[in-house]
Structures are given as structure tokens and as C-alpha cells.
Amino acid sequence: MPLRSIFIGEYTSPRHRGGFLSLINLTKSFGILFVHFVGSVTGYKTTSVVSMAFPLASIFMMAYSPESPSWLARQSKHAECKKAFIWLRGMEEMAELEGLIQASKKLDQKVIIKKNRFHQISAIAKKKELYKPIILVFAMFFMMNFAGGTLMGAYAVTVLNLLMGPDVNAHIWMVALDAVRLFFSVISIYVTNKIKRRTLTFTTAAMSVGSMLGLAAYVFIKAKGLFPWDSLWVPGPLISLQALALGLGTAPLPTVIAGEVFPLQYRGLGASVSLLSVSGSVFLVLKTFPALESVMGLHGVYFLHSGTMIMCLVVTWFLLPETSGKTLQQIEEHFRGESIGHPEADEETKSFEGLEEVK
């Protein structure tokens, strides 16, 4: 899990990186829909056997894929790095390759002072280009898993019956909502490359929080007897809006950002540590829901989850830079406190320099 965003982020061009990283959420959405549908018409044993085909296909694909150019550069295998980079992207982005190799050489040239293990860990933990991305990714993955998708993935039938009543066909609603999420996950591949990361993050997160607060208010009012069980016109659009927001940005963007923000020297470490946020937030959502629902009701759970999302959004607001169109080296320099370039300005500068050379 921690390798997927890093691997795709290092493989792809800044121009298309967001779209490729969004494929992670698309495949996850497809997997949820696939398992819910096949599991609804067969059983868990058949579903498990059929699902084995996907990881087996991945094994064969990875066997014929080149190593990450960033990893090769960090290992001082510059010739292999160049070969892998050109195989992946062609000759159009050689400037980024040179920047990657130069950055790896600077890391190799640093004098390594021997310290005890505690001092080494302390020195690494104080690096802004490491701890800031870790905090950011923690906040974004908590936001993602408290946005409703994780809850619906495991407790869809229970939640839908609580929202719409015991007479509703929860299995049909479950598959339909999965299809909505899958459809907008496909749209997100295009949208992520066209809209700025920060804009898309806060827009879709606001949609998620709004739909969750609306659902909480509906359940609370219904508990007071002001809505009958068949008021599907209220929870139906709200739960559909939640699926839309999840597919369009709330779910794919944390994986996109996780593939962009960690520094070259500690990319594997940062990704592995950030896995704690994924596992921890999934554990909290899934293992606390039955007890919280029995004590607070579904509306209490929704209010609690929306509050958690808002706190994560505050952290994200202060830490998330605009990464659209930036190279991984530029993003690393930003977290280190150096200026981050703007591709449009860079292109204008290059055009002006080329014109001067012609003159």
C-alpha cells in the first residue's frame, strides 16, 4: 500500500501525474463495486477466488516494469536511471532527469557524521521536508476515511437500513452508490489534471462534510418523528452527493498528494510512516462504529465524523502547497523552505532566453 503512490508518482510526468495517481482510487472504487456485486449474487468464497485474478495480473505486470528512476538515482545507478527514465517518458523531460541526478549527487556528497541511533532519528525527524508532508498526509488520509466511503464499504447494508428503513432494498442501493462513485472516479482522472489540487481538495471535502451534516440532521429529525420511513427524497440525494464527492476528489486526492510530497532521500520512510494514518483511521472507523451507533445513534456518528473531517481540513489548509504541474524536486524544495517554481513562468523564461539566443 505505501509503495503504490510513490511508485506511480516517480514514474509519471508532472503533466499527467495527477491523472495517473487518481487511477488508484478508480481501481479501489471498481474493487468495492465488484466485490459488493459478486458477493451479493454468489458468496464470499466465490468472490475471493475470482478476486485472486487481479493481484496475479499485477505480479506479471510488475515483473516486466523497470525500476523507479528516483530509486536508481538515489542508489547512484545513474546510467540505469537515465535508461529507465527515457523508457518511461521519452526524451521530452530531460531537464527533470538532470535535476534528479544532481539532487541525488548532492545527497551522496554530504558528509555523514556518525551519531548514535537516537540522535540520527532525532535529526531526521526535525527535517521540515519530512515531518510536514507526514503531518499533511496523516490529515488527508484521516479525512478520506472519515468521509463515509470506508464506513459504506463495510457497513453499507446496516447504514442504508438505518437511513431509509428496513423495507428498502439495501443491496440495490449499495451497488448503485458504488456505481456512482466509480463513475465519478473516472471523471476525477480528467478533473485532477485540469483543476488545481487545493481547489479540488477543499471543494470536494466541503461537499463531503455538507452531505454528512445533512444526513446527521435528517436522522436526528427523523428520530423525533418528523419524517416517515419512506422519505427517500432526503437521504437518497445526500448519500449520492457523498458518493459523488468521494469519487471526484475526497478519496483520490490523498493518494495523489501522498505520491508527490515526500523528499527523495526519505520517500520510502515517509510513505511507510504515512501508512499508519491509513491503517489507524480505517481501524477507528470500522471498529468503533457498532459501539458508537448503539450509544450515539447514526446521527451522532455522522456529527463526530464530520467534526473530524473539519479538523483535518484545517491542517490541510495550512500545509498543502499547490503541486499541480510541479516536479517532485520543486515540491521537495517548497517543504524545505525554498521557492517553488511556476511552470508557466518557467516556460516564458525559457522562451525569452531562446529568443535572445536567436538574436
Secondary structure, 3 states (H helix, E strand, C coil): CHHHHHHHHHHCCCCCHHHHHHHHHHHHHHHHHHHHHHHHHCCHHHHHHHHCHHHHHHHHHHHCCCCCHHHHHHCCCHHHHHHHHHHHHCCCCHHHHHHHHHHHHHHHHCCCCCCCHHHHHHHHHCCHHHHHHHHHHHHHHHHHHCCCHHHHHHHHHHHHHHHHCCCCCHHHHHHHHHHHHHHHHHHHHHHHHHCCHHHHHHHHHHHHHHHHHHHHHHHHHHHCCCCCCCCCCCHHHHHHHHHHHHHHHHCHHHHHHHCCCCCCCCHHHHHHHHHHHHHHHHHHHHHHHHHHHHHHHHHHHHHHHHHHHHHHHHHHHHHCCCCCCCCHHHHHHHHHCCCCCCHHHHHHHHHHHHHHHHC
